[in-house]
Each structure stands twice: as C-alpha cells, then as structure tokens.
C-alpha cells in the first residue's frame, strides 16, 4: 500500500518518456490523420448533396421542356389533321 511519502513503483522498462514518445510519434499522427479524413469526408458529402440537387433541378427543367415540346407537337398534329379533314 502506498503512503503519501512513497513514490509509486515503476514498471520495469516503462516510464513517462516512453509514454510521451508513443503519444507524440504514434497516437497524435494517427489522430490527426483520422481528423483530416473526417473533415474531407464531410466536405465531400456536402459537395455530393449540392451536385445531386443540381442534377435534380436540371432533370426537372429537361422534363418540363420535353413536355412542352410534346404539347406543341400534339397541337401541330391536331391542326394538320383538321386541315386534312377540311380538304
């Protein structure tokens, strides 16, 4: 049992310098890499959402234009049929 005056026993071959070295050269670079990948993934997720929205808007505009063209073509064909029936 430890008393206030005693220093804690050190494990053989393990000290704070080893722990500091491991933290500095292994744990911190891995943590920085994970954080960087997380930030990039968040940015890419936002870019994908924007591209999807733009794609949906373009598709809706294209569909509307195609509908208008079909309606105009139907009107033209009706007029041609009416003209053909009169002749």
N, CA, C and O of each residue as an XYZ file, in Angstrom:
348
protein
N       0.835     -1.178      0.000
C       0.000      0.000      0.000
C       0.882      1.245      0.000
O       1.902      1.291      0.688
N       0.480      2.267     -0.786
C       1.274      3.492     -0.884
C       0.886      4.469      0.214
O      -0.279      4.601      0.588
N       1.864      5.115      0.689
C       1.594      6.219      1.607
C       1.932      7.495      0.871
O       2.463      7.448     -0.238
N       1.641      8.605      1.455
C       1.828      9.898      0.812
C       3.297     10.155      0.480
O       3.587     10.783     -0.538
N       4.198      9.704      1.281
C       5.617      9.992      1.104
C       6.288      9.063      0.089
O       7.342      9.405     -0.449
N       5.713      7.924     -0.175
C       6.351      6.982     -1.075
C       6.106      7.346     -2.531
O       5.045      7.853     -2.894
N       7.094      7.081     -3.340
C       6.917      7.255     -4.775
C       6.326      5.978     -5.337
O       6.608      4.890     -4.835
N       5.505      6.098     -6.379
C       4.944      4.883     -6.948
C       6.033      4.042     -7.596
O       7.011      4.568     -8.126
N       5.848      2.742     -7.544
C       6.819      1.846     -8.165
C       6.684      1.950     -9.669
O       5.582      2.026    -10.213
N       7.800      1.950    -10.310
C       7.802      1.997    -11.765
C       7.874      0.580    -12.293
O       8.557     -0.288    -11.749
N       7.134      0.382    -13.386
C       7.210     -0.932    -14.012
C       8.544     -1.028    -14.725
O       9.097     -0.025    -15.177
N       9.037     -2.205    -14.817
C      10.355     -2.380    -15.419
C      10.324     -1.981    -16.890
O       9.521     -2.515    -17.655
N      11.163     -1.075    -17.286
C      11.295     -0.662    -18.670
C      10.232      0.322    -19.141
O      10.251      0.726    -20.304
N       9.327      0.712    -18.289
C       8.260      1.631    -18.702
C       8.358      2.888    -17.863
O       8.399      2.841    -16.633
N       8.393      4.018    -18.563
C       8.386      5.285    -17.842
C       7.642      6.321    -18.661
O       7.140      6.032    -19.747
N       7.579      7.491    -18.145
C       6.815      8.558    -18.799
C       7.427      8.961    -20.145
O       6.708      9.410    -21.038
N       8.726      8.808    -20.295
C       9.365      9.168    -21.564
C       8.875      8.264    -22.689
O       8.651      8.722    -23.810
N       8.713      6.991    -22.389
C       8.214      6.062    -23.394
C       6.776      6.425    -23.760
O       6.408      6.455    -24.934
N       5.972      6.700    -22.733
C       4.584      7.085    -22.981
C       4.506      8.366    -23.813
O       3.708      8.453    -24.747
N       5.316      9.343    -23.482
C       5.331     10.605    -24.235
C       5.768     10.370    -25.677
O       5.195     10.952    -26.597
N       6.772      9.529    -25.883
C       7.244      9.217    -27.231
C       6.160      8.512    -28.043
O       5.950      8.830    -29.214
N       5.477      7.558    -27.421
C       4.402      6.846    -28.114
C       3.288      7.812    -28.485
O       2.776      7.775    -29.603
N       2.915      8.669    -27.557
C       1.862      9.641    -27.851
C       2.269     10.583    -28.975
O       1.482     10.863    -29.879
N       3.506     11.068    -28.912
C       3.960     12.059    -29.892
C       4.117     11.460    -31.286
O       3.737     12.105    -32.263
N       4.655     10.271    -31.413
C       5.011      9.742    -32.722
C       4.048      8.710    -33.278
O       4.141      8.361    -34.455
N       3.128      8.213    -32.469
C       2.185      7.205    -32.967
C       0.743      7.683    -32.833
O       0.018      7.755    -33.825
N       0.332      8.004    -31.637
C      -1.076      8.330    -31.390
C      -1.469      9.660    -32.030
O      -2.501      9.736    -32.696
N      -0.681     10.691    -31.845
C      -1.047     12.001    -32.390
C      -1.096     12.018    -33.918
O      -2.038     12.585    -34.471
N      -0.127     11.423    -34.635
C      -0.254     11.396    -36.104
C      -1.477     10.615    -36.581
O      -2.138     11.014    -37.539
N      -1.775      9.504    -35.912
C      -2.960      8.733    -36.300
C      -4.220      9.548    -36.035
O      -5.139      9.561    -36.854
N      -4.264     10.227    -34.893
C      -5.416     11.083    -34.583
C      -5.565     12.211    -35.588
O      -6.680     12.528    -36.003
N      -4.458     12.819    -35.983
C      -4.508     13.894    -36.978
C      -4.991     13.368    -38.325
O      -5.772     14.029    -39.009
N      -4.529     12.180    -38.706
C      -4.954     11.578    -39.972
C      -6.451     11.279    -39.951
O      -7.155     11.560    -40.921
N      -6.933     10.716    -38.856
C      -8.366     10.412    -38.735
C      -9.185     11.695    -38.808
O     -10.212     11.740    -39.486
N      -8.736     12.738    -38.113
C      -9.451     14.017    -38.142
C      -9.471     14.589    -39.558
O     -10.502     15.086    -40.011
N      -8.335     14.519    -40.259
C      -8.261     15.021    -41.630
C      -9.212     14.258    -42.547
O      -9.909     14.862    -43.363
N      -9.242     12.948    -42.417
C     -10.151     12.140    -43.244
C     -11.609     12.468    -42.927
O     -12.439     12.516    -43.835
N     -11.927     12.692    -41.670
C     -13.284     13.063    -41.282
C     -13.678     14.390    -41.920
O     -14.782     14.519    -42.451
N     -12.788     15.374    -41.872
C     -13.090     16.682    -42.451
C     -13.272     16.578    -43.967
O     -14.179     17.198    -44.522
N     -12.432     15.813    -44.631
C     -12.570     15.631    -46.081
C     -13.873     14.930    -46.421
O     -14.535     15.283    -47.397
N     -14.242     13.946    -45.627
C     -15.475     13.200    -45.875
C     -16.677     14.121    -45.712
O     -17.628     14.031    -46.488
N     -16.654     14.999    -44.722
C     -17.747     15.936    -44.528
C     -17.861     16.886    -45.715
O     -18.963     17.171    -46.185
N     -16.722     17.374    -46.197
C     -16.704     18.279    -47.343
C     -17.225     17.573    -48.594
O     -18.003     18.148    -49.355
N     -16.802     16.346    -48.802
C     -17.249     15.598    -49.973
C     -18.736     15.289    -49.885
O     -19.428     15.294    -50.903
N     -19.236     15.021    -48.689
C     -20.668     14.782    -48.513
C     -21.477     16.007    -48.905
O     -22.530     15.889    -49.531
N     -20.981     17.191    -48.535
C     -21.663     18.431    -48.906
C     -21.631     18.630    -50.413
O     -22.639     19.006    -51.011
N     -20.481     18.380    -51.031
C     -20.368     18.533    -52.480
C     -21.293     17.563    -53.211
O     -21.902     17.928    -54.217
N     -21.402     16.351    -52.722
C     -22.292     15.374    -53.353
C     -23.737     15.830    -53.247
O     -24.496     15.698    -54.207
N     -24.130     16.363    -52.098
C     -25.506     16.843    -51.927
C     -25.807     17.992    -52.889
O     -26.897     18.055    -53.459
N     -24.852     18.896    -53.072
C     -25.047     20.014    -53.996
C     -25.170     19.506    -55.431
O     -26.034     19.963    -56.180
N     -24.319     18.574    -55.811
C     -24.364     18.025    -57.175
C     -25.682     17.296    -57.418
O     -26.263     17.414    -58.497
N     -26.159     16.543    -56.424
C     -27.449     15.857    -56.575
C     -28.576     16.851    -56.770
O     -29.456     16.636    -57.604
N     -28.561     17.934    -56.011
C     -29.597     18.954    -56.151
C     -29.552     19.593    -57.528
O     -30.593     19.790    -58.154
N     -28.365     19.916    -58.003
C     -28.230     20.494    -59.339
C     -28.714     19.521    -60.404
O     -29.363     19.926    -61.368
N     -28.404     18.249    -60.236
C     -28.834     17.236    -61.184
C     -30.360     17.124    -61.198
O     -30.970     17.028    -62.263
N     -30.966     17.138    -60.020
C     -32.427     17.073    -59.949
C     -33.076     18.290    -60.603
O     -34.083     18.156    -61.298
N     -32.509     19.470    -60.387
C     -33.058     20.684    -60.996
C     -32.947     20.619    -62.517
O     -33.881     20.989    -63.228
N     -31.805     20.149    -63.013
C     -31.623     20.027    -64.464
C     -32.600     19.014    -65.051
O     -33.171     19.239    -66.118
N     -32.789     17.902    -64.350
C     -33.708     16.873    -64.829
C     -35.141     17.411    -64.869
O     -35.875     17.145    -65.821
N     -35.539     18.158    -63.850
C     -36.892     18.725    -63.834
C     -37.081     19.718    -64.978
O     -38.123     19.726    -65.634
N     -36.059     20.564    -65.215
C     -36.155     21.530    -66.306
C     -36.220     20.804    -67.653
O     -36.985     21.198    -68.533
N     -35.435     19.765    -67.813
C     -35.437     19.000    -69.060
C     -36.799     18.332    -69.267
O     -37.350     18.364    -70.368
N     -37.331     17.735    -68.217
C     -38.646     17.090    -68.320
C     -39.730     18.103    -68.700
O     -40.613     17.805    -69.505
N     -39.655     19.284    -68.120
C     -40.632     20.331    -68.446
C     -40.526     20.730    -69.914
O     -41.543     20.880    -70.591
N     -39.299     20.903    -70.408
C     -39.104     21.270    -71.807
C     -39.620     20.175    -72.740
O     -40.248     20.470    -73.757
N     -39.360     18.929    -72.399
C     -39.838     17.815    -73.231
C     -41.368     17.804    -73.252
O     -41.971     17.593    -74.304
N     -42.003     18.032    -72.088
C     -43.466     18.091    -72.046
C     -44.006     19.208    -72.934
O     -44.986     19.019    -73.655
N     -43.359     20.375    -72.877
C     -43.789     21.496    -73.711
C     -43.651     21.154    -75.193
O     -44.536     21.464    -75.989
N     -42.549     20.520    -75.559
C     -42.341     20.129    -76.963
C     -43.414     19.137    -77.397
O     -43.953     19.252    -78.498
N     -43.729     18.164    -76.543
C     -44.767     17.187    -76.883
C     -46.119     17.865    -77.045
O     -46.868     17.547    -77.969
N     -46.434     18.796    -76.153
C     -47.707     19.521    -76.272
C     -47.777     20.318    -77.571
O     -48.804     20.320    -78.250
N     -46.683     20.992    -77.915
C     -46.674     21.770    -79.155
C     -46.793     20.849    -80.367
O     -47.495     21.170    -81.326
N     -46.115     19.713    -80.324
C     -46.196     18.752    -81.417
C     -47.623     18.208    -81.554
O     -48.128     18.046    -82.665
N     -48.261     17.931    -80.425
C     -49.657     17.474    -80.464
C     -50.564     18.539    -81.090
O     -51.442     18.209    -81.887
N     -50.361     19.793    -80.740
C     -51.171     20.877    -81.318
C     -50.941     20.986    -82.822
O     -51.883     21.169    -83.594
N     -49.684     20.872    -83.223
C     -49.368     20.942    -84.655
C     -50.044     19.795    -85.400
O     -50.636     19.992    -86.461
N     -49.948     18.593    -84.831
C     -50.591     17.442    -85.480
C     -52.106     17.589    -85.526
O     -52.727     17.196    -86.514
N     -52.715     18.145    -84.485
C     -54.163     18.386    -84.495
C     -54.539     19.361    -85.609
O     -55.526     19.151    -86.313
N     -53.750     20.429    -85.768
C     -54.028     21.410    -86.807
C     -53.884     20.775    -88.196
O     -54.683     21.044    -89.093
N     -52.861     19.933    -88.364
C     -52.680     19.258    -89.627
C     -53.856     18.297    -89.914
O     -54.329     18.208    -91.047
N     -54.314     17.589    -88.881
C     -55.462     16.701    -89.055
C     -56.724     17.488    -89.409
O     -57.491     17.089    -90.284
N     -56.930     18.617    -88.714
C     -58.100     19.464    -89.028
C     -58.033     19.970    -90.449
O     -59.040     19.988    -91.157
N     -56.838     20.384    -90.874
C     -56.678     20.905    -92.224
C     -56.891     19.783    -93.247
O     -57.483     20.008    -94.302
N     -56.405     18.570    -92.930
C     -56.568     17.434    -93.829
C     -58.055     17.038    -93.928
O     -58.528     16.648    -94.996
N     -58.784     17.141    -92.801
C     -60.213     16.805    -92.827
C     -61.023     17.804    -93.645
O     -62.006     17.422    -94.281
N     -60.638     19.054    -93.640
C     -61.351     20.093    -94.402
C     -61.135     19.927    -95.897
O     -62.003     20.270    -96.700
N     -60.007     19.415    -96.255
C     -59.720     19.275    -97.695
C     -60.403     18.137    -98.294
O     -60.260     17.891    -99.491
